[in-house]
């Protein structure tokens, strides 16, 4: 019986559960580990993840904060080193030359890329419960969105506009636009021909009369949202609940936030439609 059991173990594919010492050379992958991996398995993340503007989870005291240098990781003897497609490539290549297992996780700038990124993370780290739940939730919401589009009676599509730092709005080529669209909103910036990012004045926002105002981050982080919330016209949006804030994590690591943002935007759309 023991011999059969050992044979079966040898035949099992390698998963994250066999990786007892994991290091990251990428800000987003730092956050993935901090959110979903067991703390005792994390040996190093980048120094950026200890900064207040990026920290979304506590950093265990034993974790070494690296600056993406291969020499920093050598004393830690990691079983697995995670990096992105483009950053820290010199360190990644050096570690590979020294015999360390380095896995390059694809970056995500669209929903399609995000699905591929989550799949790669599951393949590399194993079925960590939180990571798997995030992947399944996103896939389910996107499948439901596809099903809605095929129905004969199309759901109502209220309008929305994103306001971010330095009066920036987001157009059709952005992940944020995809989330609005999948949730059932018309992105007014995209309808005006914005492909990526563009500046928009407060007067243009008021004239556009979006059904939902979407702020990006907290009001201390940029000027227009701070001003908008004090404008007599736009205060009506706050009082009626027709405002939503995109979390800052969406900007540097959508794997952490995209599924929940999509779910909340779907709820917002339904509330606006129900209110008439």
N, C-alpha and C positions, 0 to 999 in steps of 0.2 A: 504493500500500500504506500509506504513512504517513497519507494523508488518511483512509483507512478506519479505521485504528487510532485516530486522534484522534476520529473520529465515534463510535466505540464507547465510548471513554472518557467522552465527554459524555453518552452515554445511560445510563451506569451510575448506580445510585442512590448517594446520598451515604452514606458509612459512616464509622466511627471512624478509618479509615486516612487520611482527608482532614483530620482534626482534629489539627493539629500542636501546638496550645496549648490545654490543657484545665484548667479550674479547677473546684473543688468547694466548695460551701457547706454540706455535709452530712457528718457524721461517718462514716456507713456508706459513702457514695459516695467519701469520701477513701480508705477502706480498699480498696474495689473497684479504684480507680485504682492504689494502691500495690501491690496484689497482681498485677494482670493487665495494666495498661497499661505501655507503654515509658516509663521514667523521663524521657527527654528530652521527652516530650509533656505532662508534668504541670508546670504553672506555679504552681499554688496549691492548698492544701488548708486545712482549718480547724486552728486551733491545738490543738484537742482531740486530734488524731491524733498529736501529738508527746508526749502524756502517757503515762507508763508503763502506766497501767491500760487504755489503749485501743490502744496501738501494737502492731500485729501484723506490721508490715513496716518496714524501714528507710525513713526520710524522706530523699530526696536533698537535698544541701546547697543546691542552687539553688532549691528549692521554697519559695515564700513562704507563711508561715502566717497566714491571714486570720482575722478575727473577724466574718465575714459582713457586711461593709460594702461597698457597691458601689464607693465611692471607692478602696478598696484594690486593686481589680482593674483599674481603668482604666489605670494605667501598664503593666500586664502584657499588655494587648490580647489576651485569650483568644479563640480561635475558638469555643469551646464552654464554657458554664457549666452545671454540674450542680447541682441542688438537689432536696430532697425535696418532698413534697406540702404540707407545712405550715410548716416552718421557713424562716427567712431570706426570707420572701416580700416584704418591703419592698425588700431589696437586689435580689432577682430581678426585681421589677417595674421598678425604676429602671434596671437594666442592659438590660432589654428596651426601655424607652423610648429608650435611647441607641443602640439598634440591634444589641446583642449577641445572639447565639443562646443562649437559656436553655432547658434541657430539664428538666422536672419529672418525676423518676423516682418511681413509686408506692412508698409504704411497704409493709412486709411484716410482718403480725402473724399470718399463717396460712400453711399450705402453698400454698393457692390464690393468695394474694396474693404469695407468694414466687415462684411460677412466673410470674406476670404481671410482677413486678419484673425477673426475669432476662431475660424476653423483651424488655422495654423497654430494658434495658441493652445487649443484643445489637443491637437495632435502632438504638440511638444510637451505640454505640462500635464497632460492627462485630464480626465473628467473632473476637475475641481468643481465642487458643487456650485459655488457662486458664479464661476466663469461659465459653466454649462447652462445655468439658469438664464444668464444674460444672453447667451447665444440663442437659446430656445425662445425666449421672449421676443427678441428682435425678429427672428424668422417667423414666428407666429403672427406678429403685428403686420409684417410686410405681406404675408400670405393673405391675411384678412383684407388688407388694402387692395391687393390684386383682385380679390373676389368682389369687392365693392365696385370696382371699375367695370366688371363684366355684367353687372346687374342691369336689367332693362331700365329700371327707375334709378337714375343716378342721384346720389345724395347731394344736398345743398353744399355749395362751396363758398363760404364767406371769405373775405379778403383779409390779408395780414401784411404787416410791414415790419422789418427788423431794424432796430436802431442800435448801433454799437459805438465804440470809441471814435472820437474825431468825426462825428456825423456820418459814419459809414453804414451803408445798407448792403444787403447780400442778394446777389442775382442768381440766375438760373444754373450757373456752373458750380454751385457750392453745395456742400452737404446740408447746410442749414435750409437751403431752398428745398432740397429733397424731402427733408423732414416735414416742412410745412405742406408740401404737395401731398405726401403720403398720408398726412393727417386730415386732408380734405380742405385745405386752404388754397386760395389764389394768392400768390406772392406778387404784390403790386410792383415791386422793383423789377421782377422778371418781366412783367407785362409791359413795363416801360423800356424794355430792351437791355437792362443791365445783365451782363453775363457773369461777372465775377463780383467785384466790389465797386461801389460808387459813393460819392458824397451826396447827402440830402439835407436840405435846410429844414428847420422847424416849420416854416411856412408851407413847404411842400408836403410835409407830413400832415398838417392840418387840412390842407386842400384835398389830399388824397382820401381822407376819411376812411381809413382801414377799419374793419370790424374788430381786429385784434392788433394791439401794439406789442411787439416782442422786443424786450430789452435784453442786451447781452451783458451779463455780469451784474455786479452791484453798482449802486449809484455813485460811490466814491471813485470808481474806476474810469469814468468818462463824463464828459460835460453835457452832452445833449440829453441823456436820460435824466440827469440831475435837474436840468432846466425844464425838461418836458413835464416832469411830475409836479412842477410848480406853475405851469401855464394854466390859465383858467379854462381853456377849451379842453386841453388834454387831461385835466384832473377828472373830467367826467369818465374817462376810461378807467381810472383807478377806482372810482366809486361804483362803477357798474361791473367791475371784475373783468373787464376786457383787456387785461394786461397779463403778459407772461414773461418770466425771466429765464433765458437760457443759462444754464450753469457754465461757469468758466471752464470746467473740465471738458466740455464738448469741443473747445478750441484746441486743446493740446493732447487729448486722449479720448476720442469719441467712444471707444470701447467701454468706458466707465459710465457713460451717460446717455448714449443715443437711444437705447430702448426705452428708458424711463421718460425721456423728453418726448418721444413719439407717442407714448401712452398718454402723457399729460396733455399734449396738443390735441389728441383725439377727443379727450374729455372736454377741452376748451371749445372745440368746434361744435360738439353736441350741445353744450350749454348755450352757446350763441344762437344756434339754430332753434333750440327749444324756446329761447326768450323772444324769438321773432324779430 
